[in-house]
């Protein structure tokens, strides 16, 4: 069994523990939480190494194993990354760059948004720099959110008025929205290692929605990450707009991403998006 290690707080600053020659791991601590940055496990795709150890300030090694999930199992770990999640160095650097230029922006891992009793989970790619990275709410602040939230309102899955702000009072009914990668990537393109590092949060998010019945994936990257989180091969549920497949306990529906590029080119129309959202709604029993 793999281990995610977390112990009591001991510092407000980053601490780099000695390099572990056996596992090749380095360890970082920030504020009240400890994080493990370790080589990817080739079998599970997890970024955590089995049996890793953390050094405290007193240089005593403390190990606290916490059972984690394997692909396809309900998520037992945290469903949301910490505000200063350090798992992906490139994304951490990009967050810092944006924070320096725009200190009033959110500039952190965008938390999931919606109903904790959701029957439908909508999974996007990653926060946009001017979208969730700025506002702190998925699909809020960029064009994709206009089509997404207006469609949800039209179908009775959201109440209120979308005003492209996290505090606009919009509420989702039976729906939650999250992203496969929680931090904004440069050029809106996360790297495969970043997808793998963030996948445990997606697994946990899925597993910690007790009434979940259906998942809608927005784009091929979100689709493949959901399949990986569920431990399913892509051939079992290939991506295609409007494609549906039953994967374990869930109905999986795929859609082209509601990006401005896709709508401007006519690849995705408002009608097409409403149809696929309606199918996902029906699959969720909403």
N, C-alpha and C positions, 0 to 999 in steps of 0.2 A: 504494500500500500504506500502511496506517495504521501508526502507531508507538506503542509503549509504551516510555517512556524510563526507564532505570535506570542510575545511575552510582555510582561509589565513594562510601562514606560521608564526610561532612564535618561533621556536626553531631549533637548529641543533642537539639536543640530544633526546634520548628517554624520554618520559614523561608518567608516569603512573598516570592516574586520579583516583579519589576516586572510590571505588567499588560501583556499582549501585545495591542496594539490591533488587529492584523490578525486574530488568531484568537479574541480575546475570552477567552483562557485565563488562569487563575491557577495557580501551582505551589506545592505544599506538600512539605516534606521532614520526615521524622521518624526519628530515630535513624539506622539504617544503610540505610534505603531511601528512594527518592524516588517520589513519586506525582504523577500528572498529573490535574488536575481541569479538564475542558474541556467546551465545548458538545457536545451529542449530535450525532453524524453522522446526518443524516436518512435516508441510504440504508441504513446498516448497523445503526443503533441503538447504535453504540459510543459510550462516553463520552469517547473519546480523539480529539483532532484531529490530522490529518496534519501532519507537519513541525513539531511543537511543539518548543520549545527550553527548556532549563532553565538558570537562572543559578546559578553556584556562589558560594561566599563571596568568591572573588576577582573576581566579576562577569564572568568569562570564560564565554561560552556554549559548552556542551559538548553535542553531540548524538550519541546512540548508538542507531541504529535497530535494533529487534529485530522480525523478521517476526512478524506476528500472524495470526489466523485470520479468515476471513470466515464468515458464517453458513453452517452446513452442513459446514464443513471441520473436520478433527480439531483439537482444542484444542492450540495451541502455547504459550500463555501459562500463568501460574500457575493451578493448579486450586484453590488455597486462598488466600483473602485474608490479608494480614498481620494480626497481632494488634491493631494500631491503625489499621486501614483507615479512611481519611478520605473515601471517595468520596461518601458520602451524609450531608450535614450534619445532617439531622433525626435519622437513626439514630445518628450520633456523639453528638449532644446527649442522646439517650435513653439511650445506653450510659453516658454520664457521670453522668446523673441516677441511674441504677440503681447505679452504682459508688459514688456518694456515700452512698446510702442503705444499700447492702449490699456493702461492700468485700470480703466473703468469697465473693461470687458470681463466676462466670466473667466475665460482662459483656464479651463480645467476639464476633467472628464465629465461629459454631459450626463447627468443622471437620467434614468428612465422616468417617463412621465405618464400618468394615467391612473386607472382604477386598480387598486390592489386585488380586487376580485375579478380581474379581467378574464373573459372567456376567449378574447382575441388578442394576440400579441402581434404588433407590426414591427418588423425589424428592417432598419435601414443600413446603409453602409457605414458612415462615420459623420461626425459633426462637420458642418461647413465652417470655414473661417469666419465668415460674416453672419453665419446662422447661429447654431447652438453654441459654438465657441464664444460668440459675443453675448448671447442672451442667457445661456445656461439651460435652455429647454430644447429637446429634439425638434428639428424641423421648424424652428422659430426664428424668423429674421431673414430668410432667403426665400426665393420663389417656390421651391419645392413645398414649403409649408403652406403656401396659399392654396395650392391644389389639394394637398393632403387634408388639411383641416376643414376646408370648405366642403369637401366630399364627405367627411365624417359628420359634419353638421347636417348636410342634406339627407343623410341616411339615418339620422337620429342617434348617431353614436357619439355625439358631442353636443354640449349646450353652451350657449354664450356666443360671443363674437370674437373671431380671430383678429387680433390687432398687432401681431408680430412682436409681442412683448411677453415675457414670462409671467407678468402680473396682470394680464388682460382679463382674468377671471374665467377663461375657457376651462371647461371640465369635460373629461371623457367618460362615457358610459359603457362599461363592459369591455373597455379597450385599454391597452397599455402600449406605449411606443418606446422603443429602445434602438440602439445601434450595435452592429457587430463589433465595431471598434469605437471606443468611447471618447478618444481625444482626436481633435482635428489633425489630419495629416497634411503635409505640404502637397499642394496640387491636387487635393482630394484623393490621393492614391496611397492607401496604407500598404506597407510591405507584408509579405507572407508571415514573417516572424512576428510582426505586430498583431496580425490577425490571430495567430496562435497564442500570443501572450494574453490577449484580451478574451479569448474564448471561454476560460473558466467563469468569467462574469456572465457571459451569455448562457452558459449551461445552468448556472445558479438562478439566473433570472427566469428561465423557463421552468426549472424545477420548483421554484418558490411561488408559482402562481397556482394555487390549489384547484381553481375552477377552469383552468385553461383547456380549451378544446381545439383551437385553430390558430395557425400562424400564417401571416402574410409577409412574404419577403419582397423587398423593393430592390430589384436588381440582382444580377448574377452573383456578386460578391457576398451580399447578405444571404442569398440562397445557399451558397456552398458552405458558409459558416454555420448556418442553422443545421444543415445536414451533418456537418462535422461534429457539432455540439451534441447532436442526437445519436452519433455513432452510425450514421447511415451512408452508404456509398452513393455517389452522385448519380450513378446509373439507375438507382432505384427510384429516383425522383428528379429527372432532368429538368433544367430550367427552361421555361418558355412562358411568354405572357399568357396568363389564364390557365396554365397547367395546374392540376390539382392531384394530390396523391395522399393516401393515408400512411402516415409514418408513425408507427407505434400507437400511442394514444391520441395523436393529433392529426387534424387535417391540415395539410400544407398547401398553400396557394401562392403562386408566383406572379409577380407583376414587373413590367418595366419600371425603372425608377422614375419618380415624378419630378425629374429635373427639368430645368428650363431648356436644356439641350434637346431632350427627348420630345418635349412638347413643341418647341419651335420647329423641329424637323418633321413633325407629324408622326413620329414613331409611336407616340402615346398621345391620345386625345382625352379630353375630360370625360367623354362618354365611355371610352375604353376603360379608364381608371375607375369610374363609377361602377361599371359592370363587374370588374374583378373584385372591387371592394364589397359589392353586394354579395358576390359568391362567397367571399370569406366570412361575411356577416352571417349568412345562412349556415355555413359549415359550423360556425361557433354557437349556433342556436340563439342568436340575438334578434 
